[in-house]
Amino acid sequence: MTDRPPRIQKSFDKALPRAFVDLRQIRQVLIPIIKNAMEVVPGGGVFFIKTWVDNGFARYIIIDNGPQMPQSDLIRLYYSFVNGRPRRFGLGLAIIRRIVEANKGTFSIANKEKMG
């Protein structure tokens, strides 16, 4: 593993519809997800942030090439006090999911082939 930070690739759709959300809460969602991606992606790795419009709704995806988690662990990550790393409390995804749903959105996490 190298000390180089991961590269960030972005693709933002300029035609996103106006979203009626609490921006402070959405920042509380995006910042820890991006920070986590930067922590788990190996040095010199890549993570990708993309936005687009799908049936009139704004969509966001963050993809990284960090290590994959077993499927059984992915399901458990939505519960409070569960996570995939030692010495962490694991509230993040449980809270993130609630914030996104409170703003009329949906949130999911999945492994991608050869990516995290």
C-alpha positions in Angstrom: 0.0 0.0 0.0 1.3 3.5 -0.8 0.9 6.8 1.0 -0.6 8.5 -2.0 -4.2 9.6 -1.6 -6.8 8.0 -3.9 -7.7 9.8 -7.1 -11.2 11.2 -7.3 -13.1 11.1 -10.5 -16.3 13.1 -10.9 -19.2 13.2 -13.3 -21.9 15.7 -12.4 -25.1 16.1 -14.4 -25.7 19.8 -14.9 -29.4 19.1 -15.5 -30.2 17.8 -12.0 -33.7 18.9 -10.9 -34.1 21.2 -7.9 -34.1 19.1 -4.8 -36.2 20.1 -1.8 -33.9 18.7 0.9 -32.2 19.9 4.0 -28.7 20.7 2.6 -27.1 20.5 6.1 -28.4 17.0 6.5 -27.4 15.9 3.0 -23.8 17.2 3.8 -24.0 15.0 6.9 -24.6 12.1 4.5 -22.1 12.8 1.8 -19.1 13.9 3.8 -18.7 10.7 5.9 -19.3 8.5 2.9 -16.6 10.3 0.9 -14.3 10.3 3.9 -14.8 6.6 4.4 -14.1 5.9 0.7 -10.8 7.9 1.1 -9.9 5.9 4.2 -10.5 2.4 2.7 -9.3 2.9 -0.9 -5.7 1.7 -1.1 -3.1 4.3 -1.8 -3.1 5.3 -5.4 -6.7 3.8 -5.8 -9.7 5.5 -7.3 -13.2 6.5 -6.2 -15.8 7.9 -8.5 -18.7 10.3 -7.7 -21.5 10.6 -10.2 -24.8 12.4 -10.4 -27.5 12.0 -13.0 -31.3 12.3 -13.5 -33.4 9.2 -13.5 -37.2 9.5 -14.1 -37.1 13.1 -12.8 -35.1 12.2 -9.7 -31.6 13.2 -8.8 -29.3 10.1 -8.4 -25.9 10.0 -6.7 -23.5 7.2 -6.7 -20.1 6.8 -5.0 -18.0 3.9 -6.2 -14.6 2.9 -4.8 -12.1 0.2 -5.5 -11.5 -0.5 -1.8 -11.7 -4.0 -0.3 -15.1 -5.7 -0.6 -17.1 -6.9 2.4 -18.8 -10.2 2.7 -22.5 -9.9 1.7 -23.6 -10.9 5.3 -21.7 -7.9 6.7 -23.2 -5.5 4.2 -26.7 -6.3 5.4 -25.7 -5.8 9.1 -24.1 -2.4 8.4 -27.5 -0.7 8.5 -27.9 -1.6 12.2 -26.5 0.7 14.9 -23.2 -0.3 16.5 -22.2 -2.6 13.6 -19.4 -1.8 11.1 -16.7 -3.4 9.1 -13.7 -1.8 10.9 -12.3 -2.3 14.4 -12.5 0.5 17.0 -15.5 2.2 15.3 -18.9 2.6 16.8 -20.8 1.9 13.6 -23.6 4.4 13.8 -22.8 5.9 10.4 -24.9 4.0 7.9 -27.8 3.6 10.2 -28.0 7.3 10.7 -27.2 8.1 7.0 -30.1 5.9 5.9 -32.5 7.6 8.3 -31.4 11.1 7.1 -31.8 10.1 3.4 -35.2 8.6 4.0 -36.3 11.7 6.0 -35.5 13.7 2.9 -37.7 11.4 0.7 -34.7 9.5 -0.7 -33.4 6.0 -0.7 -29.9 4.7 0.3 -28.2 1.4 -0.4 -24.7 0.0 -0.3 -23.4 -2.9 -2.4 -20.3 -4.6 -3.6 -19.4 -4.2 -7.2 -17.3 -6.7 -9.0 -13.6 -5.9 -8.5 -14.6 -2.7 -6.5 -15.8 -2.0 -3.0 
